[in-house]
Amino acid sequence: MSDPFVVVGGDAAGLSAASKCKREDPDREVIVYEKSDWISYAHCGMPYYIKGEVDSIASMLSLTPTEVAERGIDLHRHHEVTAVNPERQTVTVDSGDGTTEQPYGDLLIATGARAVTAPIEGADLDDVFTIHHMHSAAALRALLTPPEEADESVLDADYVDLEEITPYFDREPPETVAIVGGGYVGVEMAEAFREWDLETHLYQRPERPAPPFGEAVGDELVDSLDDAGVTLHLNTEVEAIDGEGSVERIVADDGTTEVDLAVVGIGIRPNTEIVEDTGVEFGDSGAITIDEYGQTAVDGVYAAGDCAEKTHAVTSDSEWVPLGLTANRAGRAIGQTVADDPAPVGEIAGTAVLKAFELECGRVGVIDHDRAEAAGFDPVSETITAGSRSGYYPGNAETTVTLTADRESGRLLGGTIVGEDRAAIRIDTLATALHKETTVDELERFDLAYAPPFSPVWDPILVAAKVLNGSLAD
């Protein structure tokens, strides 16, 4: 076969594309190269595995190598693509035993992203983790488990390195942990560590956790974390992680804290080095820019997942929002496109949800006024608090909604939701509205379901739309 579809990266975007292409064009050769041993795993599930809420690490695998082979896909683990040559339409592959040149007809770059630790000094000490790979999840779960409760069945995936991981079972669990960074990873890991009864310190440079979720959500997160016993160091800069060989203390501008475990969750960066000199173009984020079908500036070369930008539904700008659905959806579309049935990868709205103990948080679209103004809008926001169910029905809880709209057009630009009773899932209503360029006036008239166990007559979203619509009319 002279035109194989070659995929670099064996996780969400890569295997979604490979699988879809093979289903649509069974005769086409599909080759996937993955430099690690892990494929198709649930990255977002790692904090819950570490917490102990998910029993088995194998349950977080969407596909095994055997299942991939059964689909007719030629998968090569422990094979790193080190270079791309668009003129010759080849990739250079390092198998560990030498390099080879693999021709391609179409090429997908699905190399994902990597955790960032710079400029945190001491992040390379022992017992300092980033939560960006299953090996870290396996090691932390073993380390947190008391030796008398050790159970290797939680490491039941075929490619867990038992020689590397099982020694953690023999160690006494840590007592105090520092989390550097209060984003998704930081908040979720705080919940995981408190489940193991660790004294937990969370360091955050801004004044609130999870800044993309806005002030109302951030304030609720502060209360939730504080109530759960997390010691918050907000508006605090970590100067160094210090220790002799392994972490012993956190040195920050608010003082020094003795710890015996640390997690750094200050962000990720796209893995794009293999295409830097190929003619592929990059956005301000450093991720690869693509067209509506996922193709880069180089003919026949596509990109998807955490290494690629997408078009934002509100701003129409190319933006980098690395999330799981985005990767899977874009990969599937590209697989269909290279099988000669073009499918757009779709726009993004930045829809995201976050759990912090009992608190549920959601966000979508553009809520930051500076960002909205830069995109040409005149933003107006309103925040309301309403019940999640009929007031007389058990389980009713306060739900806070913030909506942002453009003053001139009335178009909904974004929103956030926070509460303890099915708050997060309500964000999908706003996401749907954004994708259809709905105005606040139209949103106020949405026919949302009502029954006392599920919602009050006026759902919190409708209340927020009514209040914002009034402000727009002033």
Salt bridges, closest charged atoms under 4 A:
ASP3 OD2 - ARG28 NE 3.72
GLU24 OE2 - LYS20 NZ 2.98
ASP37 OD2 - HIS135 NE2 3.57
GLU53 OE1 - LYS51 NZ 3.45
ASP74 OD1 - HIS76 NE2 3.06
ASP106 OD2 - ARG28 NH2 2.86
ASP127 OD2 - ARG171 NH2 2.69
GLU191 OE2 - LYS51 NZ 2.62
GLU191 OE2 - LYS355 NZ 2.55
ASP197 OD1 - ARG194 NH1 3.98
GLU199 OE2 - HIS201 NE2 2.82
GLU207 OE2 - ARG208 NH1 3.31
GLU215 OE1 - ARG208 NH2 3.95
ASP219 OD1 - ARG208 NE 2.71
GLU237 OE1 - ARG205 NH1 3.85
ASP242 OD2 - ARG249 NH1 2.76
GLU248 OE1 - ARG249 NH2 2.93
ASP254 OD2 - HIS233 ND1 2.66
GLU258 OE2 - ARG249 NE 3.53
GLU273 OE2 - ARG114 NH2 3.05
GLU319 OE1 - ARG371 NH2 2.26
ASP378 OD2 - ARG407 NE 3.55
ASP421 OD2 - ARG389 NE 2.69
ASP421 OD1 - ARG422 NE 3.17
ASP441 OD1 - ARG445 NH1 2.70
GLU444 OE1 - ARG445 NH1 3.88
ASP459 OD2 - ARG426 NE 2.90
